[in-house]
């Protein structure tokens, strides 16, 4: 079995790809189709992406390294998105999903930034969708007023940007 290095760590490859795919599907769902099953797929892809970003290939080489609180935060963030998807099938209080998205997202962004596994802009980019997602989740659980439609599009674009920067993490451009 080959050793895992910064060049082969799959958290950036598979996690970043899953974020980009989820974002593109979400944009398609928002702009073209209003099928509820597309949102379920998007939320499950986001959940999977954050689990991959947390653990990587070996469990110790995710975006937060071996930092267990960071891994827990990313799993909580993933759980929030998974709860939104499951809420279509089972009666799950939306407040649980919203709180997991808010707390998990913000703590995850801080953990990725503070552990310095991700490099350059990939180190801080999760703050963008985490903050936008926290505002979106406040509206989802009924604390904030209704947001304009483009705000959800902005959230999907923020996830796409995070995914692209994770894919390009630690690559020499040019």
Secondary structure, 3 states (H helix, E strand, C coil): CCCCCCCCCHHHHHHHHHHHHHHHHHHHHHHCCCCHHHHHHHHHHHHHHHHHHHHCCCCCCECCECCHHHHHHHHHHHHHHHHHHHCCCCCCCHHHHHHHHHHHHHHHHHHHHHHCCCCHHHHCCHHHHHHHHHHHHHHHCCCCCCCCHHHHHHHHHHHHHHHHHHHCCCCCCC
